[in-house]
Amino acid sequence: MKHLVILCDGMADYPVKALGGRTPLMAARTPNMDQLAREGATGLFNTIPSDLPAGSEVANLSVLGYDPRENFCQRGVLEAASLGVELSDSQLALRCNLIWAKDGKIASHSGGDLSHEAGTEIIELLNARLGGNGIRFYQGIHYRHLLVIDGGDPHIKCRPPHDHIDKDLADLKVTALEARGERTADVLNKLIADSAAVLAGLPLNRD
């Protein structure tokens, strides 16, 4: 039997004062969803174990029937699988988001609605200017791409851009969770800084 899973990731959102403390979903008119609820079955289940970070990379595993405590992996590994990129045990795969920054702050986690064509151009440029020596960028779609580092260490903490809109980039540097992650954190922070200089001359950054 085949099943269609429609996952409204993040749709619940947060309560808004202007909506009387309701979330946008609570305030929205949802006749089709209401009909599905009336004619189908509803229920609740916890997709996020208490000892794991609250994010779609954890919740999606639960929805698909996996125990994320036994099968948890970061977004980069899933991104690599979706792009058909095979990884060795010594490689670190990271989700590579193209963001839009203004006045030293994150203005958009999606690059200001970056087009697929613009994303392709940027990834090609980053590979040409910053790739090599064990570093490679892989093209995904729009703002969502992949970075693979040979010999990279996973004991690092990255700050998801969508959780830090309007936050200072200087406060969002990659940090090492253990001493063995320090080199990888340094490599990533340098890539982030260097990418800003490389991309500054693109027409979309001059508008």
matplotlib code that plots the C-alpha trace (Angstrom):
import matplotlib.pyplot as plt

x = [0.0, 1.3, 0.8, 1.0, 2.5, 1.9, 4.1, 3.3, 6.8, 6.8, 3.2, 2.2, 4.4, 4.4, 1.6, 1.3, 0.2, -1.7, -3.8, -4.8, -2.1, -3.1, -0.8, -1.3, -2.6, -5.1, -6.3, -6.4, -9.5, -8.8, -11.9, -10.1, -8.1, -11.3, -13.0, -10.1, -10.3, -14.1, -14.0, -10.7, -9.0, -6.9, -4.4, -1.2, 2.3, 5.6, 8.1, 11.0, 12.6, 13.5, 17.2, 17.4, 17.3, 13.8, 14.2, 12.8, 15.8, 14.7, 10.9, 11.0, 12.7, 9.9, 7.2, 8.8, 8.8, 12.5, 13.7, 15.8, 17.7, 19.1, 19.1, 19.7, 21.8, 22.3, 20.8, 24.0, 23.8, 20.2, 21.1, 24.0, 21.7, 19.1, 21.7, 23.2, 26.6, 28.3, 30.3, 33.2, 33.6, 36.2, 34.0, 31.8, 28.6, 26.9, 23.8, 25.0, 22.5, 22.9, 21.6, 21.1, 22.9, 22.4, 24.3, 26.0, 22.7, 20.9, 18.1, 16.8, 17.7, 16.7, 18.9, 16.0, 14.0, 17.0, 16.3, 17.5, 19.7, 21.3, 22.0, 23.7, 25.9, 26.9, 27.8, 29.9, 31.7, 32.3, 33.8, 36.0, 37.3, 37.0, 36.9, 39.8, 42.1, 39.3, 36.5, 33.7, 30.3, 27.5, 24.5, 21.1, 18.1, 17.5, 19.3, 19.7, 23.0, 25.7, 29.3, 31.6, 34.9, 37.4, 38.6, 36.0, 35.1, 31.4, 32.0, 30.9, 27.9, 26.4, 23.6, 20.7, 20.0, 16.2, 16.5, 18.5, 16.9, 18.0, 20.9, 24.5, 26.6, 29.5, 27.6, 26.8, 30.2, 30.7, 32.1, 33.8, 32.0, 35.3, 38.9, 38.9, 36.3, 38.3, 40.1, 36.8, 35.1, 38.0, 37.7, 34.0, 34.3, 36.9, 34.8, 31.8, 34.0, 35.7, 32.4, 31.1, 34.1, 33.8, 30.1, 30.2, 30.9, 27.9, 25.2, 22.6, 24.7, 25.1, 21.4]
y = [0.0, 3.5, 6.5, 10.2, 12.1, 15.9, 17.5, 21.1, 21.7, 24.9, 25.8, 26.0, 29.1, 31.2, 33.2, 36.7, 39.6, 41.2, 38.1, 38.0, 35.6, 33.1, 31.6, 32.4, 28.8, 29.3, 32.5, 31.2, 30.1, 26.4, 24.8, 22.0, 21.1, 21.2, 18.8, 16.4, 16.5, 15.9, 13.0, 11.4, 10.5, 12.9, 12.4, 13.6, 12.2, 13.6, 13.7, 15.2, 13.2, 15.4, 14.8, 15.8, 19.3, 20.5, 20.5, 19.0, 16.7, 15.0, 15.2, 13.9, 10.7, 10.1, 10.7, 8.1, 5.6, 5.7, 6.2, 9.4, 8.5, 5.5, 7.0, 10.7, 12.5, 16.1, 17.8, 17.6, 13.8, 13.9, 16.7, 14.6, 11.6, 13.6, 14.9, 11.4, 12.4, 9.4, 10.2, 8.4, 8.0, 10.8, 13.4, 15.9, 16.9, 20.2, 21.9, 25.1, 27.9, 31.0, 33.8, 37.6, 39.8, 43.5, 45.8, 42.8, 41.1, 38.2, 39.7, 36.5, 32.9, 32.1, 34.7, 37.0, 34.4, 33.5, 32.0, 28.6, 30.2, 32.6, 29.9, 27.8, 30.8, 31.3, 27.7, 27.6, 30.7, 29.5, 26.2, 28.1, 30.6, 28.7, 25.0, 22.6, 21.3, 19.0, 21.5, 21.2, 22.8, 20.9, 22.5, 21.9, 24.2, 27.8, 28.7, 25.1, 23.5, 21.1, 21.6, 18.6, 18.8, 16.0, 15.2, 17.6, 16.9, 16.8, 18.1, 21.7, 23.9, 25.9, 28.4, 27.8, 31.1, 30.7, 30.8, 34.0, 36.6, 40.1, 38.7, 40.0, 37.7, 38.4, 36.6, 33.5, 32.0, 28.3, 27.0, 23.8, 21.5, 19.7, 20.4, 18.1, 20.3, 23.5, 23.2, 22.5, 25.5, 27.7, 26.4, 27.1, 30.6, 31.5, 30.1, 32.3, 35.4, 34.7, 34.0, 37.5, 39.0, 36.6, 37.3, 41.0, 41.8, 39.8, 41.9, 40.7, 42.1, 45.5, 46.2]
z = [0.0, -0.9, 1.3, 0.6, 3.5, 3.5, 6.1, 7.0, 8.4, 10.6, 9.8, 13.4, 13.9, 17.1, 18.8, 17.5, 19.7, 16.9, 16.5, 20.2, 21.2, 18.5, 15.9, 12.2, 11.8, 14.6, 13.0, 9.4, 7.5, 6.7, 5.1, 3.3, 6.4, 8.4, 6.0, 6.2, 10.0, 10.0, 7.5, 8.6, 11.8, 13.9, 16.6, 18.2, 18.5, 19.7, 16.9, 18.9, 21.7, 24.7, 24.3, 20.6, 19.0, 17.8, 14.1, 10.9, 10.5, 13.7, 13.3, 9.7, 10.8, 13.4, 10.8, 8.5, 11.3, 12.4, 15.9, 15.6, 18.8, 16.8, 13.3, 13.8, 11.2, 10.3, 7.3, 5.3, 5.1, 3.9, 1.4, 0.0, -0.3, -2.2, -4.6, -5.2, -3.6, -2.0, 1.1, 2.7, 6.4, 6.5, 4.8, 6.6, 4.7, 5.7, 4.4, 2.7, 2.7, 0.6, 2.7, 2.3, 4.9, 5.3, 7.6, 9.2, 10.1, 8.5, 6.4, 4.7, 5.4, 1.7, 0.0, -0.6, -2.6, -4.7, -8.1, -9.1, -11.8, -9.4, -6.9, -9.7, -10.6, -7.0, -6.3, -9.5, -8.5, -4.9, -6.3, -8.6, -6.0, -2.7, -3.7, -3.8, -1.0, 0.3, 0.0, -2.6, -3.0, -4.7, -6.4, -4.9, -5.6, -5.0, -1.7, -0.4, -1.4, 0.0, 1.3, 1.7, 3.6, 3.5, 7.0, 8.6, 12.2, 13.2, 16.7, 15.8, 16.4, 13.5, 13.8, 11.4, 9.6, 9.8, 13.6, 13.6, 11.4, 12.2, 14.3, 14.0, 11.9, 14.2, 17.0, 14.8, 14.1, 14.0, 17.3, 18.3, 20.8, 21.5, 20.8, 17.8, 16.1, 16.3, 12.9, 11.1, 12.9, 11.7, 8.2, 8.1, 9.6, 7.0, 4.2, 5.4, 5.5, 2.2, 0.5, 1.3, -0.5, -3.5, -4.0, -3.4, -7.0, -8.4, -10.1, -7.6, -4.8, -6.5, -6.9]

ax = plt.figure().add_subplot(projection="3d")
ax.plot(x, y, z, "-o")
ax.set_aspect("equal")
plt.show()
